């Protein structure tokens, strides 16, 4: 049985147990072969970064990390904290090439950044979908902290659905559905690839959360949109309402709530913000925004995309046992000061 077929059988939840289960030696051999295959496939796509900023005395080096090639014409994906404060540097690959790069865009609120190297023949990695991950699934972390000798560790997905707090000045945000893995993250691996057993990049290694625990920002529909914005515009535009909240159960027998059981309880309303202008108050329970159910702050974040800026949104809220409809018009996050 080939290594790929054996791994496929290990992850099949529908089939019955085989009559002749693979021996421990075969399983370990298959595991090693898959890790090796993923490393060989992705290592040419992972670069070592030396990040700096131009100054009067030349380029000052600020730090280092890893990055993943996402297009042959020079675009690479990395962590925002790896290139924060820098405007460029050099990217080194396992084939010995060392290329200059510029920082194309940084989004600290998702801890993602895009850089562009001066090349048009890079080996682009395939991007996967982290939303399909399951706890216990094999993952491989690949970085390039030393430039010419990639770092490879393997483990499993130990948790999904975690949150990672990020900030940009006074602005704060939770990155949703962060991947937790026991694949060790070595120094300099930040910005490198977390791959599934097929060799598709399903996360960007971002932090060590404890001994033997690493976190990765997921590659999914949301982050693909962030990458597209960074490549085209160099930044990510988000809507801003000016409320802080958390999930809260909907009181039973609330008329007009339908089958929804959880909403977002409003904890704080920023003075003079769009939420304040709409009449939202602390203690309100938000059921829907723009016709879509909201159960926590993460749901609201996902709705406040660039298209929401300047567009009136209807908000259904529960206040004092009654369902009210309010209208709020988001402003652009980080542009308007109150």
Residue pairs with C-beta under 8 A, 6 or more apart in sequence:
1 9
1 22
1 26
1 30
3 29
3 30
3 33
3 34
3 37
4 34
4 37
6 22
6 26
6 27
6 30
7 30
7 31
7 34
7 138
7 197
9 15
9 18
9 22
10 27
11 134
11 137
11 197
22 30
31 138
31 154
34 138
34 197
35 138
35 140
35 152
35 154
37 199
38 140
38 142
38 195
38 197
38 198
38 199
39 140
39 142
39 150
39 152
41 199
42 68
42 125
42 140
42 142
42 193
42 195
42 199
42 201
43 94
43 142
43 144
43 150
43 152
44 93
44 94
44 95
44 123
45 68
45 69
45 122
45 123
45 124
45 125
45 193
46 66
46 67
46 68
46 69
46 94
46 125
46 142
46 143
46 144
46 150
46 192
46 193
47 66
47 67
47 68
47 69
47 76
47 91
47 92
47 93
47 117
47 144
48 64
48 65
48 66
48 91
48 92
48 93
48 144
48 145
48 146
48 147
48 148
48 188
49 64
49 65
49 66
49 67
49 78
49 82
49 83
49 89
49 90
49 91
49 101
49 115
49 191
50 61
50 64
50 89
50 90
50 92
51 61
51 62
51 63
51 64
51 65
51 82
51 83
51 85
51 86
51 88
51 89
52 59
52 60
52 61
52 62
52 86
52 87
52 88
52 89
53 59
53 60
53 62
53 85
53 86
53 87
53 88
54 60
54 87
54 88
59 88
59 89
61 89
62 85
62 86
63 82
63 86
64 82
64 145
64 188
65 78
65 79
65 82
65 83
65 143
65 145
65 188
65 189
65 190
65 191
65 192
66 78
66 82
66 143
66 144
66 145
66 188
66 189
66 190
66 191
66 192
66 193
66 205
67 76
67 77
67 78
67 82
67 91
67 115
67 191
67 192
68 76
68 77
68 78
68 125
68 191
68 192
68 193
68 201
68 204
69 75
69 76
69 122
69 123
69 124
69 125
70 76
70 77
70 114
70 124
70 125
70 127
70 227
71 122
71 124
72 120
72 121
72 122
72 123
72 124
73 119
73 120
73 122
74 99
74 101
74 116
74 117
74 118
74 119
74 120
74 122
75 104
75 114
75 115
75 116
75 231
76 91
76 101
76 114
76 115
76 116
76 117
76 122
77 112
77 113
77 114
77 191
77 204
77 227
78 112
78 113
78 114
78 115
78 190
78 191
78 204
79 111
79 112
79 113
79 190
79 191
79 204
79 205
79 206
79 217
80 106
80 107
80 108
80 110
80 111
80 112
80 113
81 108
81 111
81 190
81 206
82 113
82 190
82 191
83 89
83 103
83 106
83 113
83 115
84 106
84 108
84 113
86 103
87 102
87 103
88 100
88 101
88 102
88 103
88 115
89 100
89 101
90 98
90 99
90 100
90 101
91 98
91 99
91 100
91 101
91 115
91 117
92 98
92 99
92 144
92 147
92 148
93 99
93 144
94 144
94 148
94 149
94 150
96 148
97 119
98 147
99 117
99 118
99 119
100 117
100 118
101 115
101 116
101 117
101 118
102 115
102 116
103 113
103 115
104 113
104 114
104 115
104 116
104 230
104 231
104 234
105 113
105 114
105 229
105 230
105 231
105 233
105 234
105 235
105 236
106 113
106 230
106 235
107 113
107 226
107 229
107 230
107 235
107 236
108 166
108 167
108 168
109 166
109 167
109 168
109 171
109 173
109 175
109 236
109 238
110 166
110 173
110 175
110 217
110 223
110 226
110 236
111 164
111 166
111 175
111 204
111 206
111 217
112 204
112 217
112 223
112 226
112 227
112 230
113 191
113 230
114 227
114 230
114 231
125 193
125 195
125 199
125 200
125 201
126 199
126 200
126 201
127 200
127 201
127 219
127 224
128 195
128 196
128 198
128 200
128 201
128 202
128 219
129 202
129 219
129 220
129 221
130 160
130 177
130 179
130 202
130 203
130 218
130 219
130 220
131 177
131 218
131 220
131 221
133 139
133 157
133 160
133 179
133 196
133 202
133 218
134 157
134 160
135 156
135 157
135 158
135 159
135 160
136 156
136 157
137 156
137 157
137 196
137 197
138 154
138 155
138 156
138 196
138 197
139 154
139 155
139 156
139 157
139 179
139 181
139 183
139 194
139 195
139 196
139 197
139 202
139 203
140 152
140 153
140 154
140 183
140 194
140 195
140 196
140 197
141 151
141 152
141 153
141 154
141 155
141 181
141 183
141 184
141 185
141 189
141 192
141 193
141 194
141 195
141 205
141 214
141 216
142 150
142 151
142 152
142 192
142 193
142 194
142 195
143 150
143 151
143 185
143 186
143 188
143 189
143 190
143 191
143 192
143 193
143 205
144 150
144 151
144 188
144 192
145 151
145 186
145 187
145 188
145 189
146 188
151 186
151 188
151 189
151 192
153 183
153 184
153 185
153 186
154 183
155 181
155 182
155 183
155 184
156 181
156 182
156 183
157 179
157 180
157 181
158 180
158 181
158 182
158 213
159 179
159 180
160 177
160 179
160 180
161 176
161 177
161 178
162 177
162 178
162 179
162 180
162 215
163 174
163 175
163 176
163 178
163 298
164 174
164 175
164 178
164 206
164 207
164 215
164 217
165 172
165 173
165 174
165 175
166 172
166 173
166 174
166 175
167 173
168 334
169 334
171 333
171 334
173 301
174 297
174 298
174 301
175 217
176 222
176 298
176 301
176 302
177 218
177 220
178 206
178 215
178 216
178 217
178 218
179 194
179 202
179 203
179 215
179 216
179 217
179 218
180 209
180 213
180 214
180 215
181 194
181 213
181 214
181 215
181 216
182 212
182 213
182 214
183 194
183 214
184 212
184 214
185 205
185 207
185 208
185 214
189 205
190 205
190 206
190 207
191 204
191 205
191 206
192 204
192 205
193 201
193 203
193 204
193 205
194 201
194 202
194 203
194 204
194 205
194 216
195 201
195 202
196 202
201 219
202 216
202 218
202 219
203 216
203 217
203 218
203 219
204 216
204 217
204 219
205 214
205 215
205 216
206 215
206 216
206 217
207 214
207 215
208 214
208 215
209 215
217 223
222 302
225 305
226 236
229 235
229 236
229 237
229 306
230 236
236 306
237 306
237 309
237 332
237 333
238 304
238 305
238 306
238 309
238 332
238 333
238 334
239 303
239 304
239 305
239 306
239 308
239 309
239 330
239 331
239 332
239 333
240 273
240 274
240 304
240 330
240 331
240 332
240 333
240 334
240 336
241 273
241 274
241 275
241 280
241 300
241 304
241 328
241 330
242 269
242 270
242 273
242 274
242 275
242 276
242 338
243 266
243 267
243 268
243 269
243 270
243 273
243 275
243 280
243 300
244 266
244 267
244 268
244 297
245 264
245 265
245 266
245 267
245 268
245 286
245 296
245 297
245 300
246 264
246 265
246 267
246 296
246 297
247 262
247 263
247 264
247 265
247 295
247 296
247 297
248 262
248 263
248 264
248 265
248 285
249 261
249 262
250 257
250 260
250 261
250 262
250 263
250 285
250 287
250 318
251 318
251 321
254 318
254 321
254 323
255 322
255 323
256 316
256 322
256 323
257 263
257 287
257 318
257 323
260 287
260 293
260 295
262 295
262 296
263 285
263 286
263 287
263 294
263 295
263 317
263 318
264 285
264 286
264 294
264 295
264 296
264 297
264 299
264 300
265 283
265 284
265 285
265 286
266 275
266 280
266 281
266 282
266 283
266 284
266 285
266 286
266 317
267 282
268 282
269 275
269 276
269 280
269 281
269 282
270 276
270 338
271 338
272 338
273 331
273 338
274 328
274 329
274 330
274 331
275 328
277 328
277 329
278 315
278 326
278 327
278 328
278 329
279 326
280 286
280 315
280 317
280 326
280 328
281 319
283 319
284 317
284 318
284 319
285 317
285 318
285 319
286 294
286 300
286 315
286 316
286 317
287 293
287 294
287 316
287 317
287 318
287 323
288 294
288 314
288 315
288 316
289 299
289 300
289 303
289 313
289 314
289 315
290 303
290 308
290 313
290 314
291 314
292 299
292 303
293 299
294 300
294 303
304 330
304 333
308 330
309 330
309 331
309 332
310 329
310 330
310 331
311 329
311 330
312 327
312 328
312 329
313 327
313 328
313 329
313 330
314 325
314 326
314 327
315 325
315 326
315 327
315 328
316 323
316 324
316 325
317 323
317 324
317 325
317 326
318 324
